[in-house]
C-alpha cells in the first residue's frame, strides 16, 4: 500500500471490485492540506449562513411589525371613532398619527412590491437565458 490508499474487503454484493472502483475514497488518500482547506471552507460556509440567518431574522421581524401596524392602526382608529365619536379633539390627532403611519406603510409596501417585481423579472430573464423558454 505504498500509494496511501487503503483497500477494503470487497463486500458480497460487489464481488471483484475494490473500494476505489465503487467510488469510495479512503481518508488516507486525501492530503492533509486539502483536508484542512475543506474544513476551513465548511466553517466559512457555516459562518456565512449564520450571519445571513441573523439578518433574515431581523427582516422577518420588521415585516411582521409592518403587517401588524397595517392592521392595528386602522382598527384602532375605527374603535376610537366608534367609542368617542367624530367631534372630539383627540380624533383629529389620532387621524394625523394614523395618516403618518399609514403613509409610511404605503411607501414601504410599494417599495416591497416594486423590488419583488424587479427580482421576479430578473430571475425569469436569467432562467430563460440559461434554460430556454419553457
QUILINTA-V506618 format. One record per residue. N is the residue number from 1. RES is the residue in one small letter. PHI is phi in radians with two decimals (none if undefined). BURIAL is I if it has 16 or more other ideal C-beta (glycine too) atoms within 10 Angstrom, else O. D_FIRST is the distance of its C-alpha to the first C-alpha in whole Angstrom. Layout:
N:RES:PHI:BURIAL:D_FIRST
N:RES:PHI:BURIAL:D_FIRST
This chain:
1:x:none:O:0
2:x:-1.33:O:4
3:x:-1.54:O:6
4:x:1.45:O:6
5:x:-1.79:O:6
6:x:-1.48:O:7
7:x:-1.65:O:8
8:x:-1.81:O:12
9:x:-1.18:O:14
10:x:-1.37:O:16
11:x:-1.21:O:20
12:x:-1.12:O:23
13:x:-1.38:O:24
14:x:-2.34:O:22
15:x:-1.17:O:21
16:x:1.43:O:18
17:x:-2.05:O:17
18:x:-1.52:O:13
19:x:-1.14:I:14
20:x:-1.18:O:13
21:x:-1.16:O:16
22:x:-1.45:O:18
23:x:1.63:O:18
24:x:-1.63:O:16
25:x:-1.98:O:14
26:x:-1.27:O:12
27:x:-1.12:O:14
28:x:-1.27:O:11
29:x:-1.49:O:11
30:x:-1.68:O:15
31:x:-1.11:O:16
32:x:-1.05:O:18
33:x:-1.12:O:21
34:x:-1.15:O:21
35:x:-1.11:O:21
36:x:-1.13:O:24
37:x:-1.09:O:25
38:x:-1.14:O:25
39:x:-1.12:O:26
40:x:-1.10:O:29
41:x:-1.08:O:30
42:x:-1.14:O:30
43:x:-1.14:O:32
44:x:-1.10:O:35
45:x:-1.10:O:35
46:x:-1.11:O:36
47:x:-1.11:O:38
48:x:-1.12:O:40
49:x:-1.09:O:40
50:x:-1.12:O:42
51:x:-1.10:O:44
52:x:-1.19:O:45
53:x:-1.16:O:46
54:x:-1.11:O:48
55:x:-1.11:O:50
56:x:-1.15:O:51
57:x:-1.14:O:52
58:x:-1.14:O:55
59:x:-1.17:O:55
60:x:-1.06:O:56
61:x:-1.11:O:58
62:x:-1.10:O:60
63:x:-1.16:O:60
64:x:-1.11:O:61
65:x:-1.12:O:64
66:x:-1.11:O:65
67:x:-1.14:O:66
68:x:-1.07:O:67
69:x:-1.09:O:70
70:x:-1.12:I:71
71:x:-1.63:O:72
72:x:-1.30:O:73
73:x:-1.07:I:75
74:x:-1.12:O:78
75:x:-1.14:O:78
76:x:-1.12:O:79
77:x:-1.12:I:81
78:x:-1.12:O:83
79:x:-1.14:O:83
80:x:-1.11:I:85
81:x:-1.15:O:87
82:x:-1.18:O:88
83:x:-1.48:O:89
84:x:-1.57:O:91
85:x:1.90:O:92
86:x:-1.50:O:92
87:x:-1.68:O:95
88:x:-1.48:O:93
89:x:-1.25:O:92
90:x:-1.28:O:89
91:x:-1.14:O:88
92:x:-1.14:O:88
93:x:-1.15:O:86
94:x:-1.14:I:83
95:x:-1.18:O:84
96:x:-1.10:O:83
97:x:-1.07:O:80
98:x:-1.13:I:79
99:x:-1.14:O:79
100:x:-1.12:O:77
101:x:-1.14:I:74
102:x:-1.17:O:75
103:x:-1.11:O:75
104:x:-1.08:O:72
105:x:-1.14:O:70
106:x:-1.09:O:71
107:x:-1.08:O:70
108:x:-1.15:O:66
109:x:-1.18:O:66
110:x:-1.13:O:67
111:x:-1.07:O:65
112:x:-1.10:O:62
113:x:-1.11:O:63
114:x:-1.12:O:63
115:x:-1.09:O:60
116:x:-1.20:O:58
117:x:-1.13:O:60
118:x:-1.11:O:59
119:x:-1.14:O:55
120:x:-1.12:O:56
121:x:-1.12:O:57
122:x:-1.10:O:54
123:x:-1.08:O:51
124:x:-1.18:O:53
125:x:-1.10:O:53
126:x:-1.12:O:50
127:x:-1.09:O:49
128:x:-1.18:O:51
129:x:-1.20:O:50
130:x:-1.37:O:46
131:x:-1.90:O:47
132:x:1.44:O:50
133:x:-1.22:O:53
134:x:-2.07:O:53
